């Protein structure tokens, strides 16, 4: 196997193995809003259970 073939195989594997982490395309505002909703829900749960 040549170095060029090995490089192409590694690149193809890396592209295929991507799972859509932080750099995935999509509406970032939805992710931001959902994060704040999660914070609010956790805060309500903590106060309802009397943990704070």
Secondary structure as UniProt FT lines:
FT   HELIX           3..17
FT   TURN            22..23
FT   HELIX           28..48
FT   TURN            49..50
//
